[in-house]
Amino acid sequence: MIFLRWLGGFIILFWIIGLIFKIGGGFINLLLLFTALVFIIDTLLGKKKGI
């Protein structure tokens, strides 16, 4: 699931770039929604590591 977190980070980065330069429009917002869903699923289903 670490890969999904990296992927989510890149999508959020592209979303911020899209906001700054006013490009991408609705596509960037769809990617952000997808990223939020992946993060929630990862948080709920991710295995907790013991200390």
mmCIF entry with sequence, helices, sheets and N, C-alpha, C, O atoms, coordinates in Angstrom:
data_MODEL
# 
_entry.id   MODEL 
# 
_entity.id                         1 
_entity.type                       polymer 
_entity.pdbx_number_of_molecules   1 
# 
_entity_poly.entity_id                      1 
_entity_poly.type                           'polypeptide(L)' 
_entity_poly.nstd_linkage                   no 
_entity_poly.nstd_monomer                   no 
_entity_poly.pdbx_seq_one_letter_code       MIFLRWLGGFIILFWIIGLIFKIGGGFINLLLLFTALVFIIDTLLGKKKGI 
_entity_poly.pdbx_seq_one_letter_code_can   MIFLRWLGGFIILFWIIGLIFKIGGGFINLLLLFTALVFIIDTLLGKKKGI 
_entity_poly.pdbx_strand_id                 A 
# 
loop_
_entity_poly_seq.entity_id 
_entity_poly_seq.num 
_entity_poly_seq.mon_id 
_entity_poly_seq.hetero 
1 1  MET n 
1 2  ILE n 
1 3  PHE n 
1 4  LEU n 
1 5  ARG n 
1 6  TRP n 
1 7  LEU n 
1 8  GLY n 
1 9  GLY n 
1 10 PHE n 
1 11 ILE n 
1 12 ILE n 
1 13 LEU n 
1 14 PHE n 
1 15 TRP n 
1 16 ILE n 
1 17 ILE n 
1 18 GLY n 
1 19 LEU n 
1 20 ILE n 
1 21 PHE n 
1 22 LYS n 
1 23 ILE n 
1 24 GLY n 
1 25 GLY n 
1 26 GLY n 
1 27 PHE n 
1 28 ILE n 
1 29 ASN n 
1 30 LEU n 
1 31 LEU n 
1 32 LEU n 
1 33 LEU n 
1 34 PHE n 
1 35 THR n 
1 36 ALA n 
1 37 LEU n 
1 38 VAL n 
1 39 PHE n 
1 40 ILE n 
1 41 ILE n 
1 42 ASP n 
1 43 THR n 
1 44 LEU n 
1 45 LEU n 
1 46 GLY n 
1 47 LYS n 
1 48 LYS n 
1 49 LYS n 
1 50 GLY n 
1 51 ILE n 
# 
_struct_asym.id          A 
_struct_asym.entity_id   1 
# 
loop_
_struct_conf.conf_type_id 
_struct_conf.id 
_struct_conf.pdbx_PDB_helix_id 
_struct_conf.beg_label_comp_id 
_struct_conf.beg_label_asym_id 
_struct_conf.beg_label_seq_id 
_struct_conf.pdbx_beg_PDB_ins_code 
_struct_conf.end_label_comp_id 
_struct_conf.end_label_asym_id 
_struct_conf.end_label_seq_id 
_struct_conf.pdbx_end_PDB_ins_code 
_struct_conf.beg_auth_comp_id 
_struct_conf.beg_auth_asym_id 
_struct_conf.beg_auth_seq_id 
_struct_conf.end_auth_comp_id 
_struct_conf.end_auth_asym_id 
_struct_conf.end_auth_seq_id 
_struct_conf.pdbx_PDB_helix_class 
_struct_conf.details 
_struct_conf.pdbx_PDB_helix_length 
HELX_P HELX_P1 AA1 ILE A 2  ? PHE A 21 ? ILE A 2  PHE A 21 1 ? 20 
HELX_P HELX_P2 AA2 GLY A 26 ? LEU A 45 ? GLY A 26 LEU A 45 1 ? 20 
# 
_struct_conf_type.id          HELX_P 
_struct_conf_type.criteria    ? 
_struct_conf_type.reference   ? 
# 
loop_
_atom_site.group_PDB 
_atom_site.id 
_atom_site.type_symbol 
_atom_site.label_atom_id 
_atom_site.label_alt_id 
_atom_site.label_comp_id 
_atom_site.label_asym_id 
_atom_site.label_entity_id 
_atom_site.label_seq_id 
_atom_site.pdbx_PDB_ins_code 
_atom_site.Cartn_x 
_atom_site.Cartn_y 
_atom_site.Cartn_z 
_atom_site.occupancy 
_atom_site.B_iso_or_equiv 
_atom_site.pdbx_formal_charge 
_atom_site.auth_seq_id 
_atom_site.auth_comp_id 
_atom_site.auth_asym_id 
_atom_site.auth_atom_id 
_atom_site.pdbx_PDB_model_num 
ATOM 1   N N  . MET A 1 1  ? 0.808   -1.201 0.000   1.00 0.00 ? 1  MET A N  1 
ATOM 2   C CA . MET A 1 1  ? 0.000   0.000  0.000   1.00 0.00 ? 1  MET A CA 1 
ATOM 3   C C  . MET A 1 1  ? 0.854   1.269  0.000   1.00 0.00 ? 1  MET A C  1 
ATOM 4   O O  . MET A 1 1  ? 0.329   2.369  -0.172  1.00 0.00 ? 1  MET A O  1 
ATOM 5   N N  . ILE A 1 2  ? 2.145   1.124  0.189   1.00 0.00 ? 2  ILE A N  1 
ATOM 6   C CA . ILE A 1 2  ? 3.019   2.297  0.161   1.00 0.00 ? 2  ILE A CA 1 
ATOM 7   C C  . ILE A 1 2  ? 2.985   2.936  -1.224  1.00 0.00 ? 2  ILE A C  1 
ATOM 8   O O  . ILE A 1 2  ? 3.040   4.158  -1.358  1.00 0.00 ? 2  ILE A O  1 
ATOM 9   N N  . PHE A 1 3  ? 2.891   2.085  -2.260  1.00 0.00 ? 3  PHE A N  1 
ATOM 10  C CA . PHE A 1 3  ? 2.823   2.597  -3.622  1.00 0.00 ? 3  PHE A CA 1 
ATOM 11  C C  . PHE A 1 3  ? 1.614   3.505  -3.801  1.00 0.00 ? 3  PHE A C  1 
ATOM 12  O O  . PHE A 1 3  ? 1.709   4.532  -4.472  1.00 0.00 ? 3  PHE A O  1 
ATOM 13  N N  . LEU A 1 4  ? 0.485   3.143  -3.213  1.00 0.00 ? 4  LEU A N  1 
ATOM 14  C CA . LEU A 1 4  ? -0.720  3.958  -3.345  1.00 0.00 ? 4  LEU A CA 1 
ATOM 15  C C  . LEU A 1 4  ? -0.547  5.310  -2.665  1.00 0.00 ? 4  LEU A C  1 
ATOM 16  O O  . LEU A 1 4  ? -1.078  6.317  -3.133  1.00 0.00 ? 4  LEU A O  1 
ATOM 17  N N  . ARG A 1 5  ? 0.188   5.333  -1.573  1.00 0.00 ? 5  ARG A N  1 
ATOM 18  C CA . ARG A 1 5  ? 0.435   6.623  -0.911  1.00 0.00 ? 5  ARG A CA 1 
ATOM 19  C C  . ARG A 1 5  ? 1.323   7.516  -1.771  1.00 0.00 ? 5  ARG A C  1 
ATOM 20  O O  . ARG A 1 5  ? 1.092   8.722  -1.857  1.00 0.00 ? 5  ARG A O  1 
ATOM 21  N N  . TRP A 1 6  ? 2.343   6.930  -2.409  1.00 0.00 ? 6  TRP A N  1 
ATOM 22  C CA . TRP A 1 6  ? 3.189   7.712  -3.316  1.00 0.00 ? 6  TRP A CA 1 
ATOM 23  C C  . TRP A 1 6  ? 2.370   8.217  -4.496  1.00 0.00 ? 6  TRP A C  1 
ATOM 24  O O  . TRP A 1 6  ? 2.496   9.373  -4.900  1.00 0.00 ? 6  TRP A O  1 
ATOM 25  N N  . LEU A 1 7  ? 1.533   7.345  -5.044  1.00 0.00 ? 7  LEU A N  1 
ATOM 26  C CA . LEU A 1 7  ? 0.678   7.739  -6.159  1.00 0.00 ? 7  LEU A CA 1 
ATOM 27  C C  . LEU A 1 7  ? -0.248  8.876  -5.741  1.00 0.00 ? 7  LEU A C  1 
ATOM 28  O O  . LEU A 1 7  ? -0.439  9.834  -6.489  1.00 0.00 ? 7  LEU A O  1 
ATOM 29  N N  . GLY A 1 8  ? -0.812  8.769  -4.565  1.00 0.00 ? 8  GLY A N  1 
ATOM 30  C CA . GLY A 1 8  ? -1.673  9.828  -4.045  1.00 0.00 ? 8  GLY A CA 1 
ATOM 31  C C  . GLY A 1 8  ? -0.923  11.137 -3.874  1.00 0.00 ? 8  GLY A C  1 
ATOM 32  O O  . GLY A 1 8  ? -1.456  12.207 -4.168  1.00 0.00 ? 8  GLY A O  1 
ATOM 33  N N  . GLY A 1 9  ? 0.300   11.054 -3.403  1.00 0.00 ? 9  GLY A N  1 
ATOM 34  C CA . GLY A 1 9  ? 1.118   12.257 -3.247  1.00 0.00 ? 9  GLY A CA 1 
ATOM 35  C C  . GLY A 1 9  ? 1.385   12.946 -4.575  1.00 0.00 ? 9  GLY A C  1 
ATOM 36  O O  . GLY A 1 9  ? 1.333   14.173 -4.666  1.00 0.00 ? 9  GLY A O  1 
ATOM 37  N N  . PHE A 1 10 ? 1.672   12.154 -5.608  1.00 0.00 ? 10 PHE A N  1 
ATOM 38  C CA . PHE A 1 10 ? 1.897   12.738 -6.931  1.00 0.00 ? 10 PHE A CA 1 
ATOM 39  C C  . PHE A 1 10 ? 0.628   13.369 -7.484  1.00 0.00 ? 10 PHE A C  1 
ATOM 40  O O  . PHE A 1 10 ? 0.682   14.431 -8.104  1.00 0.00 ? 10 PHE A O  1 
ATOM 41  N N  . ILE A 1 11 ? -0.503  12.731 -7.267  1.00 0.00 ? 11 ILE A N  1 
ATOM 42  C CA . ILE A 1 11 ? -1.756  13.289 -7.771  1.00 0.00 ? 11 ILE A CA 1 
ATOM 43  C C  . ILE A 1 11 ? -2.082  14.596 -7.060  1.00 0.00 ? 11 ILE A C  1 
ATOM 44  O O  . ILE A 1 11 ? -2.543  15.544 -7.696  1.00 0.00 ? 11 ILE A O  1 
ATOM 45  N N  . ILE A 1 12 ? -1.851  14.659 -5.758  1.00 0.00 ? 12 ILE A N  1 
ATOM 46  C CA . ILE A 1 12 ? -2.076  15.910 -5.033  1.00 0.00 ? 12 ILE A CA 1 
ATOM 47  C C  . ILE A 1 12 ? -1.117  16.986 -5.524  1.00 0.00 ? 12 ILE A C  1 
ATOM 48  O O  . ILE A 1 12 ? -1.501  18.150 -5.637  1.00 0.00 ? 12 ILE A O  1 
ATOM 49  N N  . LEU A 1 13 ? 0.124   16.612 -5.818  1.00 0.00 ? 13 LEU A N  1 
ATOM 50  C CA . LEU A 1 13 ? 1.088   17.563 -6.369  1.00 0.00 ? 13 LEU A CA 1 
ATOM 51  C C  . LEU A 1 13 ? 0.596   18.130 -7.699  1.00 0.00 ? 13 LEU A C  1 
ATOM 52  O O  . LEU A 1 13 ? 0.655   19.339 -7.921  1.00 0.00 ? 13 LEU A O  1 
ATOM 53  N N  . PHE A 1 14 ? 0.111   17.253 -8.584  1.00 0.00 ? 14 PHE A N  1 
ATOM 54  C CA . PHE A 1 14 ? -0.409  17.725 -9.866  1.00 0.00 ? 14 PHE A CA 1 
ATOM 55  C C  . PHE A 1 14 ? -1.652  18.592 -9.675  1.00 0.00 ? 14 PHE A C  1 
ATOM 56  O O  . PHE A 1 14 ? -1.875  19.530 -10.440 1.00 0.00 ? 14 PHE A O  1 
ATOM 57  N N  . TRP A 1 15 ? -2.462  18.285 -8.659  1.00 0.00 ? 15 TRP A N  1 
ATOM 58  C CA . TRP A 1 15 ? -3.650  19.087 -8.381  1.00 0.00 ? 15 TRP A CA 1 
ATOM 59  C C  . TRP A 1 15 ? -3.241  20.501 -7.973  1.00 0.00 ? 15 TRP A C  1 
ATOM 60  O O  . TRP A 1 15 ? -3.830  21.481 -8.431  1.00 0.00 ? 15 TRP A O  1 
ATOM 61  N N  . ILE A 1 16 ? -2.228  20.601 -7.108  1.00 0.00 ? 16 ILE A N  1 
ATOM 62  C CA . ILE A 1 16 ? -1.757  21.915 -6.667  1.00 0.00 ? 16 ILE A CA 1 
ATOM 63  C C  . ILE A 1 16 ? -1.176  22.694 -7.841  1.00 0.00 ? 16 ILE A C  1 
ATOM 64  O O  . ILE A 1 16 ? -1.419  23.894 -7.971  1.00 0.00 ? 16 ILE A O  1 
ATOM 65  N N  . ILE A 1 17 ? -0.413  22.021 -8.695  1.00 0.00 ? 17 ILE A N  1 
ATOM 66  C CA . ILE A 1 17 ? 0.129   22.677 -9.890  1.00 0.00 ? 17 ILE A CA 1 
ATOM 67  C C  . ILE A 1 17 ? -1.011  23.158 -10.782 1.00 0.00 ? 17 ILE A C  1 
ATOM 68  O O  . ILE A 1 17 ? -0.944  24.253 -11.340 1.00 0.00 ? 17 ILE A O  1 
ATOM 69  N N  . GLY A 1 18 ? -2.056  22.343 -10.918 1.00 0.00 ? 18 GLY A N  1 
ATOM 70  C CA . GLY A 1 18 ? -3.216  22.729 -11.710 1.00 0.00 ? 18 GLY A CA 1 
ATOM 71  C C  . GLY A 1 18 ? -3.918  23.949 -11.138 1.00 0.00 ? 18 GLY A C  1 
ATOM 72  O O  . GLY A 1 18 ? -4.387  24.804 -11.890 1.00 0.00 ? 18 GLY A O  1 
ATOM 73  N N  . LEU A 1 19 ? -3.996  24.040 -9.817  1.00 0.00 ? 19 LEU A N  1 
ATOM 74  C CA . LEU A 1 19 ? -4.614  25.213 -9.199  1.00 0.00 ? 19 LEU A CA 1 
ATOM 75  C C  . LEU A 1 19 ? -3.778  26.467 -9.430  1.00 0.00 ? 19 LEU A C  1 
ATOM 76  O O  . LEU A 1 19 ? -4.316  27.548 -9.669  1.00 0.00 ? 19 LEU A O  1 
ATOM 77  N N  . ILE A 1 20 ? -2.474  26.315 -9.357  1.00 0.00 ? 20 ILE A N  1 
ATOM 78  C CA . ILE A 1 20 ? -1.593  27.470 -9.516  1.00 0.00 ? 20 ILE A CA 1 
ATOM 79  C C  . ILE A 1 20 ? -1.637  27.994 -10.947 1.00 0.00 ? 20 ILE A C  1 
ATOM 80  O O  . ILE A 1 20 ? -1.734  29.202 -11.162 1.00 0.00 ? 20 ILE A O  1 
ATOM 81  N N  . PHE A 1 21 ? -1.565  27.095 -11.924 1.00 0.00 ? 21 PHE A N  1 
ATOM 82  C CA . PHE A 1 21 ? -1.470  27.520 -13.315 1.00 0.00 ? 21 PHE A CA 1 
ATOM 83  C C  . PHE A 1 21 ? -2.800  27.485 -14.053 1.00 0.00 ? 21 PHE A C  1 
ATOM 84  O O  . PHE A 1 21 ? -2.847  27.747 -15.254 1.00 0.00 ? 21 PHE A O  1 
ATOM 85  N N  . LYS A 1 22 ? -3.892  27.162 -13.342 1.00 0.00 ? 22 LYS A N  1 
ATOM 86  C CA . LYS A 1 22 ? -5.240  27.143 -13.921 1.00 0.00 ? 22 LYS A CA 1 
ATOM 87  C C  . LYS A 1 22 ? -5.337  26.209 -15.126 1.00 0.00 ? 22 LYS A C  1 
ATOM 88  O O  . LYS A 1 22 ? -5.917  26.569 -16.150 1.00 0.00 ? 22 LYS A O  1 
ATOM 89  N N  . ILE A 1 23 ? -4.766  25.006 -15.002 1.00 0.00 ? 23 ILE A N  1 
ATOM 90  C CA . ILE A 1 23 ? -4.872  24.021 -16.073 1.00 0.00 ? 23 ILE A CA 1 
ATOM 91  C C  . ILE A 1 23 ? -5.506  22.749 -15.534 1.00 0.00 ? 23 ILE A C  1 
ATOM 92  O O  . ILE A 1 23 ? -5.494  22.508 -14.327 1.00 0.00 ? 23 ILE A O  1 
ATOM 93  N N  . GLY A 1 24 ? -6.047  21.953 -16.405 1.00 0.00 ? 24 GLY A N  1 
ATOM 94  C CA . GLY A 1 24 ? -6.574  20.658 -16.004 1.00 0.00 ? 24 GLY A CA 1 
ATOM 95  C C  . GLY A 1 24 ? -8.061  20.658 -15.719 1.00 0.00 ? 24 GLY A C  1 
ATOM 96  O O  . GLY A 1 24 ? -8.753  19.697 -16.055 1.00 0.00 ? 24 GLY A O  1 
ATOM 97  N N  . GLY A 1 25 ? -8.558  21.706 -15.112 1.00 0.00 ? 25 GLY A N  1 
ATOM 98  C CA . GLY A 1 25 ? -9.980  21.820 -14.843 1.00 0.00 ? 25 GLY A CA 1 
ATOM 99  C C  . GLY A 1 25 ? -10.555 20.660 -14.054 1.00 0.00 ? 25 GLY A C  1 
ATOM 100 O O  . GLY A 1 25 ? -10.043 20.296 -12.995 1.00 0.00 ? 25 GLY A O  1 
ATOM 101 N N  . GLY A 1 26 ? -11.625 20.084 -14.581 1.00 0.00 ? 26 GLY A N  1 
ATOM 102 C CA . GLY A 1 26 ? -12.346 19.023 -13.897 1.00 0.00 ? 26 GLY A CA 1 
ATOM 103 C C  . GLY A 1 26 ? -11.557 17.742 -13.757 1.00 0.00 ? 26 GLY A C  1 
ATOM 104 O O  . GLY A 1 26 ? -11.771 16.988 -12.808 1.00 0.00 ? 26 GLY A O  1 
ATOM 105 N N  . PHE A 1 27 ? -10.641 17.477 -14.689 1.00 0.00 ? 27 PHE A N  1 
ATOM 106 C CA . PHE A 1 27 ? -9.860  16.242 -14.635 1.00 0.00 ? 27 PHE A CA 1 
ATOM 107 C C  . PHE A 1 27 ? -9.019  16.179 -13.368 1.00 0.00 ? 27 PHE A C  1 
ATOM 108 O O  . PHE A 1 27 ? -8.914  15.126 -12.740 1.00 0.00 ? 27 PHE A O  1 
ATOM 109 N N  . ILE A 1 28 ? -8.426  17.294 -12.996 1.00 0.00 ? 28 ILE A N  1 
ATOM 110 C CA . ILE A 1 28 ? -7.607  17.340 -11.788 1.00 0.00 ? 28 ILE A CA 1 
ATOM 111 C C  . ILE A 1 28 ? -8.474  17.078 -10.559 1.00 0.00 ? 28 ILE A C  1 
ATOM 112 O O  . ILE A 1 28 ? -8.050  16.386 -9.633  1.00 0.00 ? 28 ILE A O  1 
ATOM 113 N N  . ASN A 1 29 ? -9.691  17.633 -10.551 1.00 0.00 ? 29 ASN A N  1 
ATOM 114 C CA . ASN A 1 29 ? -10.571 17.408 -9.407  1.00 0.00 ? 29 ASN A CA 1 
ATOM 115 C C  . ASN A 1 29 ? -11.002 15.949 -9.310  1.00 0.00 ? 29 ASN A C  1 
ATOM 116 O O  . ASN A 1 29 ? -11.156 15.425 -8.206  1.00 0.00 ? 29 ASN A O  1 
ATOM 117 N N  . LEU A 1 30 ? -11.197 15.287 -10.446 1.00 0.00 ? 30 LEU A N  1 
ATOM 118 C CA . LEU A 1 30 ? -11.519 13.860 -10.428 1.00 0.00 ? 30 LEU A CA 1 
ATOM 119 C C  . LEU A 1 30 ? -10.352 13.045 -9.876  1.00 0.00 ? 30 LEU A C  1 
ATOM 120 O O  . LEU A 1 30 ? -10.555 12.095 -9.120  1.00 0.00 ? 30 LEU A O  1 
ATOM 121 N N  . LEU A 1 31 ? -9.134  13.419 -10.257 1.00 0.00 ? 31 LEU A N  1 
ATOM 122 C CA . LEU A 1 31 ? -7.962  12.731 -9.720  1.00 0.00 ? 31 LEU A CA 1 
ATOM 123 C C  . LEU A 1 31 ? -7.853  12.930 -8.210  1.00 0.00 ? 31 LEU A C  1 
ATOM 124 O O  . LEU A 1 31 ? -7.482  12.006 -7.486  1.00 0.00 ? 31 LEU A O  1 
ATOM 125 N N  . LEU A 1 32 ? -8.175  14.127 -7.739  1.00 0.00 ? 32 LEU A N  1 
ATOM 126 C CA . LEU A 1 32 ? -8.128  14.393 -6.307  1.00 0.00 ? 32 LEU A CA 1 
ATOM 127 C C  . LEU A 1 32 ? -9.168  13.555 -5.568  1.00 0.00 ? 32 LEU A C  1 
ATOM 128 O O  . LEU A 1 32 ? -8.887  13.030 -4.491  1.00 0.00 ? 32 LEU A O  1 
ATOM 129 N N  . LEU A 1 33 ? -10.354 13.426 -6.130  1.00 0.00 ? 33 LEU A N  1 
ATOM 130 C CA . LEU A 1 33 ? -11.387 12.590 -5.527  1.00 0.00 ? 33 LEU A CA 1 
ATOM 131 C C  . LEU A 1 33 ? -10.929 11.136 -5.457  1.00 0.00 ? 33 LEU A C  1 
ATOM 132 O O  . LEU A 1 33 ? -11.119 10.468 -4.441  1.00 0.00 ? 33 LEU A O  1 
ATOM 133 N N  . PHE A 1 34 ? -10.325 10.649 -6.544  1.00 0.00 ? 34 PHE A N  1 
ATOM 134 C CA . PHE A 1 34 ? -9.795  9.289  -6.572  1.00 0.00 ? 34 PHE A CA 1 
ATOM 135 C C  . PHE A 1 34 ? -8.722  9.109  -5.499  1.00 0.00 ? 34 PHE A C  1 
ATOM 136 O O  . PHE A 1 34 ? -8.678  8.083  -4.821  1.00 0.00 ? 34 PHE A O  1 
ATOM 137 N N  . THR A 1 35 ? -7.868  10.103 -5.355  1.00 0.00 ? 35 THR A N  1 
ATOM 138 C CA . THR A 1 35 ? -6.807  10.047 -4.355  1.00 0.00 ? 35 THR A CA 1 
ATOM 139 C C  . THR A 1 35 ? -7.378  9.980  -2.942  1.00 0.00 ? 35 THR A C  1 
ATOM 140 O O  . THR A 1 35 ? -6.891  9.219  -2.105  1.00 0.00 ? 35 THR A O  1 
ATOM 141 N N  . ALA A 1 36 ? -8.400  10.769 -2.683  1.00 0.00 ? 36 ALA A N  1 
ATOM 142 C CA . ALA A 1 36 ? -9.026  10.753 -1.361  1.00 0.00 ? 36 ALA A CA 1 
ATOM 143 C C  . ALA A 1 36 ? -9.626  9.385  -1.067  1.00 0.00 ? 36 ALA A C  1 
ATOM 144 O O  . ALA A 1 36 ? -9.506  8.881  0.050   1.00 0.00 ? 36 ALA A O  1 
ATOM 145 N N  . LEU A 1 37 ? -10.271 8.781  -2.060  1.00 0.00 ? 37 LEU A N  1 
ATOM 146 C CA . LEU A 1 37 ? -10.852 7.453  -1.869  1.00 0.00 ? 37 LEU A CA 1 
ATOM 147 C C  . LEU A 1 37 ? -9.774  6.411  -1.589  1.00 0.00 ? 37 LEU A C  1 
ATOM 148 O O  . LEU A 1 37 ? -9.936  5.569  -0.706  1.00 0.00 ? 37 LEU A O  1 
ATOM 149 N N  . VAL A 1 38 ? -8.680  6.467  -2.337  1.00 0.00 ? 38 VAL A N  1 
ATOM 150 C CA . VAL A 1 38 ? -7.582  5.516  -2.125  1.00 0.00 ? 38 VAL A CA 1 
ATOM 151 C C  . VAL A 1 38 ? -6.992  5.691  -0.729  1.00 0.00 ? 38 VAL A C  1 
ATOM 152 O O  . VAL A 1 38 ? -6.685  4.705  -0.060  1.00 0.00 ? 38 VAL A O  1 
ATOM 153 N N  . PHE A 1 39 ? -6.832  6.931  -0.286  1.00 0.00 ? 39 PHE A N  1 
ATOM 154 C CA . PHE A 1 39 ? -6.288  7.186  1.047   1.00 0.00 ? 39 PHE A CA 1 
ATOM 155 C C  . PHE A 1 39 ? -7.208  6.622  2.131   1.00 0.00 ? 39 PHE A C  1 
ATOM 156 O O  . PHE A 1 39 ? -6.737  6.012  3.090   1.00 0.00 ? 39 PHE A O  1 
ATOM 157 N N  . ILE A 1 40 ? -8.515  6.824  1.980   1.00 0.00 ? 40 ILE A N  1 
ATOM 158 C CA . ILE A 1 40 ? -9.470  6.312  2.967   1.00 0.00 ? 40 ILE A CA 1 
ATOM 159 C C  . ILE A 1 40 ? -9.446  4.791  2.999   1.00 0.00 ? 40 ILE A C  1 
ATOM 160 O O  . ILE A 1 40 ? -9.437  4.190  4.073   1.00 0.00 ? 40 ILE A O  1 
ATOM 161 N N  . ILE A 1 41 ? -9.435  4.168  1.823   1.00 0.00 ? 41 ILE A N  1 
ATOM 162 C CA . ILE A 1 41 ? -9.389  2.706  1.760   1.00 0.00 ? 41 ILE A CA 1 
ATOM 163 C C  . ILE A 1 41 ? -8.094  2.189  2.375   1.00 0.00 ? 41 ILE A C  1 
ATOM 164 O O  . ILE A 1 41 ? -8.107  1.205  3.114   1.00 0.00 ? 41 ILE A O  1 
ATOM 165 N N  . ASP A 1 42 ? -6.983  2.845  2.076   1.00 0.00 ? 42 ASP A N  1 
ATOM 166 C CA . ASP A 1 42 ? -5.690  2.435  2.624   1.00 0.00 ? 42 ASP A CA 1 
ATOM 167 C C  . ASP A 1 42 ? -5.678  2.573  4.143   1.00 0.00 ? 42 ASP A C  1 
ATOM 168 O O  . ASP A 1 42 ? -5.136  1.719  4.844   1.00 0.00 ? 42 ASP A O  1 
ATOM 169 N N  . THR A 1 43 ? -6.269  3.635  4.642   1.00 0.00 ? 43 THR A N  1 
ATOM 170 C CA . THR A 1 43 ? -6.312  3.855  6.080   1.00 0.00 ? 43 THR A CA 1 
ATOM 171 C C  . THR A 1 43 ? -7.172  2.807  6.779   1.00 0.00 ? 43 THR A C  1 
ATOM 172 O O  . THR A 1 43 ? -6.806  2.306  7.842   1.00 0.00 ? 43 THR A O  1 
ATOM 173 N N  . LEU A 1 44 ? -8.307  2.479  6.185   1.00 0.00 ? 44 LEU A N  1 
ATOM 174 C CA . LEU A 1 44 ? -9.214  1.521  6.812   1.00 0.00 ? 44 LEU A CA 1 
ATOM 175 C C  . LEU A 1 44 ? -8.718  0.084  6.714   1.00 0.00 ? 44 LEU A C  1 
ATOM 176 O O  . LEU A 1 44 ? -8.880  -0.694 7.654   1.00 0.00 ? 44 LEU A O  1 
ATOM 177 N N  . LEU A 1 45 ? -8.117  -0.271 5.588   1.00 0.00 ? 45 LEU A N  1 
ATOM 178 C CA . LEU A 1 45 ? -7.718  -1.652 5.362   1.00 0.00 ? 45 LEU A CA 1 
ATOM 179 C C  . LEU A 1 45 ? -6.244  -1.924 5.635   1.00 0.00 ? 45 LEU A C  1 
ATOM 180 O O  . LEU A 1 45 ? -5.818  -3.078 5.678   1.00 0.00 ? 45 LEU A O  1 
ATOM 181 N N  . GLY A 1 46 ? -5.469  -0.861 5.819   1.00 0.00 ? 46 GLY A N  1 
ATOM 182 C CA . GLY A 1 46 ? -4.026  -1.029 6.033   1.00 0.00 ? 46 GLY A CA 1 
ATOM 183 C C  . GLY A 1 46 ? -3.735  -1.740 7.340   1.00 0.00 ? 46 GLY A C  1 
ATOM 184 O O  . GLY A 1 46 ? -4.428  -1.558 8.341   1.00 0.00 ? 46 GLY A O  1 
ATOM 185 N N  . LYS A 1 47 ? -2.696  -2.551 7.304   1.00 0.00 ? 47 LYS A N  1 
ATOM 186 C CA . LYS A 1 47 ? -2.301  -3.276 8.512   1.00 0.00 ? 47 LYS A CA 1 
ATOM 187 C C  . LYS A 1 47 ? -1.528  -2.342 9.431   1.00 0.00 ? 47 LYS A C  1 
ATOM 188 O O  . LYS A 1 47 ? -0.682  -1.565 8.989   1.00 0.00 ? 47 LYS A O  1 
ATOM 189 N N  . LYS A 1 48 ? -1.829  -2.435 10.684  1.00 0.00 ? 48 LYS A N  1 
ATOM 190 C CA . LYS A 1 48 ? -1.137  -1.613 11.670  1.00 0.00 ? 48 LYS A CA 1 
ATOM 191 C C  . LYS A 1 48 ? 0.160   -2.313 12.079  1.00 0.00 ? 48 LYS A C  1 
ATOM 192 O O  . LYS A 1 48 ? 0.167   -3.511 12.362  1.00 0.00 ? 48 LYS A O  1 
ATOM 193 N N  . LYS A 1 49 ? 1.241   -1.561 12.104  1.00 0.00 ? 49 LYS A N  1 
ATOM 194 C CA . LYS A 1 49 ? 2.531   -2.125 12.497  1.00 0.00 ? 49 LYS A CA 1 
ATOM 195 C C  . LYS A 1 49 ? 2.707   -1.978 14.002  1.00 0.00 ? 49 LYS A C  1 
ATOM 196 O O  . LYS A 1 49 ? 2.421   -0.927 14.574  1.00 0.00 ? 49 LYS A O  1 
ATOM 197 N N  . GLY A 1 50 ? 3.171   -3.025 14.621  1.00 0.00 ? 50 GLY A N  1 
ATOM 198 C CA . GLY A 1 50 ? 3.440   -2.982 16.057  1.00 0.00 ? 50 GLY A CA 1 
ATOM 199 C C  . GLY A 1 50 ? 4.749   -2.275 16.343  1.00 0.00 ? 50 GLY A C  1 
ATOM 200 O O  . GLY A 1 50 ? 5.625   -2.187 15.484  1.00 0.00 ? 50 GLY A O  1 
ATOM 201 N N  . ILE A 1 51 ? 4.867   -1.780 17.545  1.00 0.00 ? 51 ILE A N  1 
ATOM 202 C CA . ILE A 1 51 ? 6.093   -1.066 17.923  1.00 0.00 ? 51 ILE A CA 1 
ATOM 203 C C  . ILE A 1 51 ? 7.116   -2.054 18.422  1.00 0.00 ? 51 ILE A C  1 
ATOM 204 O O  . ILE A 1 51 ? 8.223   -1.663 18.792  1.00 0.00 ? 51 ILE A O  1 
# 
